[in-house]
Amino acid sequence: MMKVKVKLWTIWRKKADVVVRSQGGNNAGHTVVVNDQSFALRLLPSGILFSHKTCIIGSGVVVNPKVLLEEIASMTSRGVKISTLEISTRAHVILPYHIRIDEEDEKLKGDNKIGTTKNGIGPCYADKVNRVGIRIGDLMDETVFRKKLKQNMELKNRLFKTYYGCEGFSYDKVLQEYLGYAEQIRPYVKDTDYSVNHYIGQGKKVLFEGAQATMLDLDHGTYPFVTGSNPTSGGACVGSGVGPGKMENIVGVVKAYTTRVGAGPFPAEQVNEAGEYLRQTGHEFGTVTGRPRRCGWLDTAVVGYAAMLNSLDYLAITRLDILDGLQTIKICTGYRYKGKLLKEYPASLEVLEHVEPVYEEMPGWRTPISACRQYEDLPAAARAYVERISALVGVPLGIVSVGPNREQTIILQDIF
C-alpha cells in the first residue's frame, strides 16, 4: 500500500500540549526515536513519550483493547507515563470476529487479495458503516455490551459456519475477556469530542496526528488497495470531532523517495538495483507486518494530488539522507498514457497500471548529510533536489529531515 507519507506529522509533538490520533487502528505503525531510543507505536499517539502532554485516541479510531493494553504495558515498562491518555467513548472496538473475517476474506480472494495487515481494521469499519458496531462507550456499560455482543456473535458465528466454513467464537469467553479489558481502560475513557474542543478553546496547541498515508484514503486513494478510513486532513476533522474552521498549518510528510507495501499500481517503482538500494539503506520493512516495502523514485504526481486533497501549507521532506550514496536521482514528474501526458492523477487503476512515468534526472551529492543542522549546510545538490520537489508540487518547504533523531530535523518555517 502506498507509503508516500503525506499526512499530519508528529515532529511538533514536543511543542504541542495535546496530540490527537483521529483514524486507523493497530494496522498503522510509527517508529519514533527519542534520545536515541526507538519506540514502535501502533495505537498510542506519539506525544505519549512526553509525560506532560494530553494524548487522545479519537472517535475515528478503531481500538483493539488487547493490543492497546499491550502497548501501554510496553511503554510503562520503559518508564513512559500513560496518565494523560484519553480514549473516545465513540471509538469503535475491534473484536476477535473482525480479525477472523479479515483473515478469511484474504484467503477467499486468493490472487486478488488486498494485502491487509489482518488486524480486523476493515471489518470493524464495515460494522461501523452497517450500524452494528460496538463502541468504547458500549464496552463501558456491561448491560449494553452483553446485549450487543450477543446479537453480533450470533450473526458472525452463522457467517463463519455457512460462508467461511470455519469455527466461530464462544460468546462467554469473548464476553469475559472484553469485560476484563473494559476495567483496565476505564480510567482513560471520556467523550473526547468535547475535551479536544475544550483544549482548543483554552488556547492550547493541539497536534492532529495521521496514521497511514493519503493514497490509502478510502475515498481518494488507490481503491481498492486502501485502508478503511480517511487518513487525510479532512479525516482528522471527522475523526476528532473538531470542525475544519479550527484547523491550521497542515503539513504533508513526504519521504525523499516512494514506498508501497502490498499489491496495487506503483508507476515509479524500481525493481532493480536502485530499488534494492532504497529498501536496504532505508530499512524499508513494515513496522507492523515486517513486510518488505516496494521502493521507487519520488512521485510528484502523487504528492501533488495529495497536496490538493489535504490543502497542504508546507512540505516536510524526510529521509533525505537515504539518498546520500546515489550518483543520480530521478523524480517522477507525471505520467503518459497512450502517448499523451496526463493532466490529472487518474482514478482508474487500469489506467495507473499502464501509465509510463515521466522522469527528471538530478545529480546526487555523494556525501553524508546526517550531521547537517542548518539548511545552508546541505550540499548544493541536496538543496536543489528538495527545492525542485517543492516547485513541482507547488507547496513551500517547511522541514527537511536528515535522520531519525529530533536534532536531525531542519526547521525552515516556524509552523507551530
C-alpha positions in Angstrom: 0.0 0.0 0.0 1.3 3.4 -1.0 3.6 5.0 1.5 4.2 8.4 0.1 3.7 9.7 3.6 1.5 12.8 3.1 -0.2 13.2 6.5 -0.3 15.4 9.5 3.1 15.0 11.1 4.3 14.4 14.6 7.5 16.4 14.6 5.9 19.1 16.7 4.9 16.7 19.5 7.4 18.4 21.8 5.8 21.8 21.3 2.2 20.5 21.4 0.1 20.5 24.5 -2.3 17.9 23.1 -1.8 15.2 20.4 -4.8 13.6 18.8 -4.9 10.4 16.8 -8.0 10.6 14.6 -8.2 7.4 12.4 -6.9 3.9 11.7 -6.1 1.2 14.2 -3.2 -1.0 15.1 -2.6 -1.6 11.4 -0.6 1.6 11.5 2.9 1.9 12.8 5.1 4.8 13.7 8.7 4.3 14.8 9.8 7.3 16.9 13.3 7.9 18.0 13.7 9.9 21.3 17.1 10.3 22.9 18.5 7.5 20.7 15.7 5.2 22.0 13.4 3.7 19.4 9.7 3.3 20.2 7.3 1.4 17.9 3.8 2.9 18.3 0.6 1.4 16.9 -2.3 3.0 18.7 -0.9 5.5 21.2 -0.3 9.0 19.8 3.4 9.8 19.7 3.0 12.6 22.3 2.7 9.8 24.9 6.5 9.8 25.0 6.3 13.2 26.8 4.6 12.8 30.3 3.0 16.3 30.4 1.1 16.0 27.1 -2.5 15.0 26.8 -2.9 12.2 24.2 -6.2 11.4 22.7 -7.4 8.4 20.8 -10.3 10.0 18.9 -13.7 8.8 17.7 -12.5 7.9 14.3 -10.0 5.3 15.6 -10.9 1.6 15.8 -9.4 0.1 19.0 -8.3 -3.4 19.8 -8.2 -3.2 23.6 -5.8 -6.1 23.9 -3.3 -4.5 21.6 -3.7 -1.2 23.3 -3.1 -2.6 26.8 -0.1 -4.5 25.5 1.3 -1.2 24.1 0.6 0.6 27.3 2.4 -2.2 29.3 5.4 -1.9 26.9 5.6 1.8 27.3 5.2 1.8 31.1 8.0 -0.9 31.4 10.3 1.6 29.7 9.3 4.4 32.1 6.7 6.1 29.9 3.8 7.6 31.9 0.3 7.0 30.4 -1.8 9.0 32.9 -2.6 11.7 30.3 -4.2 9.3 27.8 -7.9 9.8 26.8 -9.9 7.3 24.8 -13.0 8.4 23.0 -16.3 6.8 24.1 -17.3 7.0 20.4 -14.3 5.0 19.0 -15.3 1.5 17.8 -14.0 -1.7 19.3 -12.2 -4.4 17.3 -13.3 -7.9 18.4 -11.9 -11.3 17.6 -14.5 -12.0 14.9 -13.3 -8.9 13.0 -9.8 -10.3 12.8 -11.1 -13.8 11.7 -13.2 -12.2 9.0 -10.1 -10.2 7.8 -8.1 -13.4 7.6 -10.8 -15.5 5.9 -11.6 -12.8 3.3 -8.0 -12.5 2.2 -7.9 -16.3 1.8 -11.0 -16.3 -0.4 -9.7 -13.5 -2.6 -6.6 -15.6 -3.5 -4.5 -13.7 -6.1 -6.9 -10.7 -5.8 -6.3 -10.1 -2.1 -5.8 -6.6 -1.0 -2.8 -7.2 1.3 -4.3 -6.1 4.6 -2.5 -6.5 7.9 -5.2 -8.9 9.0 -5.8 -7.0 12.2 -9.6 -6.7 11.7 -9.5 -3.0 10.8 -11.6 -3.1 7.6 -14.3 -5.5 9.1 -14.6 -3.2 12.2 -15.1 -0.2 10.0 -17.6 -2.2 7.9 -19.6 -2.9 11.1 -19.5 0.8 11.9 -21.0 1.7 8.5 -23.5 -1.1 8.8 -24.5 0.4 12.2 -23.9 -2.8 14.1 -20.5 -1.7 15.6 -19.7 -1.8 19.3 -18.2 1.4 20.6 -15.9 2.0 23.6 -18.9 3.6 25.4 -20.9 0.4 24.9 -18.0 -1.6 26.4 -18.1 0.6 29.5 -21.7 -0.4 30.1 -21.9 -4.1 30.8 -25.6 -4.5 30.2 -25.4 -2.8 26.8 -22.2 -4.7 25.9 -23.7 -8.0 26.7 -26.7 -7.4 24.5 -24.8 -6.0 21.5 -22.1 -8.7 21.7 -24.7 -11.5 21.8 -26.6 -10.1 18.8 -23.4 -9.7 16.8 -21.8 -13.0 17.7 -25.0 -14.9 16.7 -24.7 -13.3 13.2 -20.9 -13.7 12.9 -20.8 -17.3 14.1 -23.5 -18.1 11.5 -21.4 -16.4 8.9 -18.3 -18.4 9.9 -20.2 -21.7 9.7 -22.2 -21.2 6.5 -19.9 -18.9 4.4 -16.3 -19.3 5.5 -16.6 -22.9 6.7 -14.6 -22.2 9.8 -15.1 -22.3 13.6 -16.8 -19.4 15.4 -16.2 -18.0 18.8 -17.6 -18.6 22.3 -19.8 -15.8 23.5 -19.0 -16.3 27.2 -15.2 -16.4 26.5 -15.2 -13.2 24.5 -17.6 -11.5 26.9 -15.4 -12.2 29.9 -12.2 -11.3 28.1 -13.5 -7.9 27.0 -15.2 -7.1 30.3 -11.7 -7.5 31.8 -10.3 -5.1 29.2 -13.1 -2.7 30.0 -12.0 -2.3 33.6 -8.4 -1.7 32.6 -9.1 1.1 30.1 -12.0 2.6 32.0 -9.8 5.3 33.7 -8.9 6.7 30.3 -12.3 6.8 28.7 -14.2 10.1 28.2 -16.1 12.0 25.5 -13.1 13.4 23.6 -15.2 15.3 21.1 -15.8 17.7 23.9 -12.4 17.6 25.6 -10.4 18.3 22.5 -12.6 21.3 21.6 -12.2 22.4 25.2 -8.4 22.3 24.9 -8.6 24.4 21.7 -10.9 26.9 23.5 -8.2 27.2 26.2 -5.7 28.2 23.6 -3.7 25.0 23.9 -1.6 23.8 21.0 -3.2 20.7 19.5 -1.5 18.4 17.0 -3.6 16.1 14.9 -1.6 13.0 14.1 -2.4 11.0 11.0 -1.9 7.3 10.6 -1.1 5.8 7.2 -1.0 8.0 4.1 -3.2 9.9 1.7 -3.1 7.2 -1.1 -4.6 4.8 1.4 -7.6 7.0 1.9 -10.8 5.0 1.4 -12.3 7.6 -0.9 -9.4 9.3 -2.6 -6.6 6.6 -2.6 -5.8 3.8 -5.0 -9.1 2.0 -4.3 -9.5 -0.9 -3.5 -5.9 -1.0 -2.3 -6.7 1.3 0.5 -7.4 1.3 4.3 -10.9 1.5 5.9 -10.7 5.1 7.0 -9.7 8.6 5.8 -6.0 9.5 6.6 -6.3 13.0 5.2 -6.7 16.4 6.8 -10.4 16.2 6.3 -10.4 12.8 8.0 -8.7 14.4 11.0 -11.7 16.7 11.5 -14.2 13.9 11.2 -12.2 11.5 13.4 -11.6 14.0 16.2 -14.9 16.0 16.4 -13.2 19.2 15.5 -14.6 21.4 12.8 -12.5 22.4 9.8 -12.5 26.1 10.7 -10.3 25.3 13.7 -7.6 23.6 11.6 -4.4 25.4 10.5 -0.9 24.6 9.5 -1.4 21.4 7.6 1.9 19.7 6.9 2.5 16.9 4.4 5.2 14.5 5.3 6.9 13.2 2.2 9.7 10.7 2.1 12.5 11.7 -0.3 11.6 8.6 -2.3 8.4 6.5 -2.6 7.5 3.2 -1.0 4.4 0.9 -1.0 3.5 -2.3 0.8 1.4 -5.0 -0.8 -0.4 -5.1 -4.2 -1.5 -2.2 -6.3 -0.2 0.1 -9.0 3.2 1.8 -8.4 4.3 3.7 -11.6 7.6 4.9 -10.1 8.6 1.5 -8.7 12.2 0.4 -9.3 12.6 -3.4 -9.4 16.3 -3.1 -9.9 19.5 -2.1 -8.1 18.2 1.4 -7.3 15.0 0.0 -5.6 17.0 -2.5 -3.6 19.4 0.2 -2.5 16.5 2.3 -1.2 15.0 -0.7 0.6 18.2 -1.8 2.3 19.6 1.6 3.1 16.2 2.9 4.3 15.4 -0.4 6.2 12.1 -0.3 4.4 10.1 -3.1 6.1 6.7 -2.6 7.6 6.6 -1.5 11.3 3.5 -3.7 12.0 3.9 -6.6 9.5 7.6 -6.7 8.8 6.8 -7.0 5.1 9.5 -5.6 2.7 8.2 -2.4 1.0 8.3 -1.8 -2.7 10.6 1.1 -3.4 10.9 3.7 -6.2 11.7 7.3 -7.1 9.8 10.1 -5.6 6.5 10.6 -7.5 5.4 14.2 -7.5 2.3 13.3 -9.4 1.1 11.5 -6.3 2.4 14.2 -3.9 0.8 17.0 -5.9 -2.6 15.2 -5.8 -2.2 14.7 -2.1 -1.3 18.3 -1.6 -4.5 19.3 -3.3 -6.6 16.9 -1.2 -5.1 18.0 2.1 -4.8 21.7 1.4 -1.1 21.5 2.4 0.5 24.6 3.8 4.0 23.1 3.9 6.1 20.0 2.9 8.2 18.1 5.4 10.7 16.1 3.4 12.1 13.2 5.4 14.8 10.5 5.0 16.8 12.7 2.6 20.0 11.1 4.0 18.9 7.7 2.5 19.8 9.1 -0.9 23.4 10.0 0.1 25.0 7.2 -1.9 23.3 7.7 -5.2 25.2 9.1 -8.2 22.0 10.3 -9.9 18.4 10.7 -8.6 15.2 10.7 -10.6 11.9 12.4 -9.8 8.7 11.3 -11.4 7.0 14.4 -12.6 3.9 12.9 -14.3 2.6 10.1 -16.4 2.0 9.4 -20.1 -1.0 7.2 -21.1 -1.3 6.0 -24.7 1.3 8.6 -25.7 -0.5 11.6 -24.0 0.7 13.4 -20.9 -2.0 13.2 -18.2 -3.0 16.5 -16.6 -4.7 14.8 -13.6 -3.9 11.9 -11.3 -6.1 9.1 -12.7 -8.8 7.5 -10.5 -8.7 4.3 -12.7 -6.3 1.6 -11.5 -6.5 0.2 -15.1 -5.0 3.4 -16.3 -2.4 3.6 -13.5 -1.3 0.1 -14.3 -0.4 1.1 -17.8 1.0 4.6 -17.5 4.5 5.5 -18.4 6.3 7.6 -15.7 8.0 10.8 -16.9 11.3 11.4 -15.1 13.6 14.3 -14.4 17.2 13.3 -13.5 19.2 15.2 -11.0 22.8 14.8 -9.7 23.3 13.2 -6.3 25.5 14.7 -3.6 27.5 11.5 -2.8 28.4 12.7 0.7 26.8 12.1 4.2 24.4 14.8 5.3 23.2 13.3 8.6 25.4 15.8 10.6 23.9 18.9 8.8 21.9 21.1 11.2 21.2 24.1 9.1 19.7 24.2 5.6 22.7 26.0 4.3 24.9 23.1 5.5 23.3 20.8 3.0 25.2 20.2 -0.3 24.0 22.3 -3.2 22.7 19.2 -5.0 20.6 18.2 -2.0 19.1 21.7 -1.7 18.4 21.7 -5.4 16.6 18.3 -5.1 14.2 19.3 -2.3 13.6 22.8 -3.9 12.7 21.1 -7.2 10.2 18.9 -5.3 8.6 22.0 -3.8 8.4 23.7 -7.1 6.8 20.7 -8.8 4.2 20.2 -6.1 3.6 23.9 -5.6 3.9 23.8 -1.8 6.7 25.5 0.2 9.3 23.6 2.2 8.7 23.6 5.9 11.0 20.9 7.1 13.9 18.8 5.8 14.9 15.8 7.8 18.4 14.2 7.5 17.9 11.4 10.1 15.6 9.9 12.7 16.6 12.0 15.7 14.9 15.3 16.6 18.2 17.2 16.2 18.4 16.0 12.6 15.3 17.9 11.7 16.0 21.2 9.9 13.1 23.6 10.5 12.7 26.1 7.7 9.3 27.6 8.8 8.0 28.4 12.3 4.9 26.3 11.7 3.9 25.6 15.3 
